[in-house]
Amino acid sequence: MNIEDTFLVWPIIVPLAGAVATILVGRRREILLALLTAFGVVMVVASLTWQVWRHGPQRHAIGGWSA
């Protein structure tokens, strides 16, 4: 598995990780963390868009079900 195989997961992981980190840090840094998370989401979506443009629609099989 390479990095290109995980692009579909990152738009879910980045906001969740940012939300957890925002809860864990104090009030002072939550705005900075929210901005970094938003920037990370934009970068991940741009990467996913580039992947779709280069290779076409993406599909990720989960649980062995047929698509």
Buried (B, 14 or more C-beta within 10 A) or exposed (E): EEEEEEBBEBBEEBBEEBEEBBEEEEEEEBEEBBEBBEEBBEEBBEBBEEBEEEEEEEEEEEEEEEE
